[in-house]
Amino acid sequence: MKTQHQTIEIDARAAFKRIGVNLDDSPIAGQCVDCLHELLNRLITTDLLIASLSGAANHKKARRSKQGAVPSQVEPKTGGATHEA
């Protein structure tokens, strides 16, 4: 079975607005976006990819266990027979 990959898109305008920079008014908006794209591509490391695979696997397991989980009731122990010597 062949699966299609998904493209991750980041809104550069929104990202820069978080720090108060409006790219609409900036004469270097294109350079800012290009630099952000380049830096983000460099941040994608083998460790990051492995962490995302691990996170997805853990997320899938967590979802499965929540669906079939039935809470068990434990009866509290009350005074019982004691051994006296």
Buried (B, 14 or more C-beta within 10 A) or exposed (E): EEEEEEEEEEEBBEBBEEEEEEBEEEEEBEEBBEEBEEEEEEEEEEEEEEEEEEEEEEEEEEEEEEEEEEEEEEEEEEEEEEEEE
